[in-house]
Amino acid sequence: MDQLIARSRPARPRGGFTLLEVVVAMGILATGLLAVTAAQLYAMRGGSTGRHTTDAAAIAHTQIEQLQRMSFGDPALLQTAGWVAGTVGAQLQTTIQANPAAQVEQTYNIQYRITDVTPNEIKAIDVQVTWNEPNRPNRTLILSTYMHNDPRTQS
C-alpha cells in the first residue's frame, strides 16, 4: 500500500537549478574572474617593464652611435678609468602626457666606458643605462660594441 501512495503523488518538475548548484557555479565564476584579473595586472606590470627596457635599449643605442661616429683617435674615445657620464646626457627622462601638464614617468642614468683591446687597432665600448622601477630597483641594461681603427678611412 505504501507503494501505491508513493506512486500516486505527482512528480515534482525538474526544470531549474537548485540553490546549491547556483552557489557552486557562482564560486567557480568568482574564482575564474579573480584569476583573469590577476593575470591582467601582471600583464600591465610586464608591459611597463618592457617599455622601460625598450627605452633603455634605445638610449644605449643612441649613445653607442654617437661614440662610433667619432674618429678612432678622437680624445673623447681615450680609454676610461671606469664608467663615465654619457655624452647624450648623464640622465634622460621619459614623460607621459597628463592633464594639465606632462609628468616624468622614468629617469635613466647613462654611463659608458672605453677599453683599448688592441692599442691603436680595437676599442671596446660598453654603454650602461640604469633606472628604478617600483618593486624592482637598480635595473641595468648594458650594450657593448667594438670599434676598429681602419687606416683607409683616415685622411
Secondary structure by P-SEA (a helix, b strand, c coil): caaaaaaaccccccccccaaaaaaaaaaaaaaaaaaaaaaaaaaaaaaaaaaaaaaaaaaaaaaaaaaacccccccccccccccccccccbbbbbbbccccccccbbbbbbbbbbccccccbbbbbbbbbbccccccbbbbbbbbcccccccccc
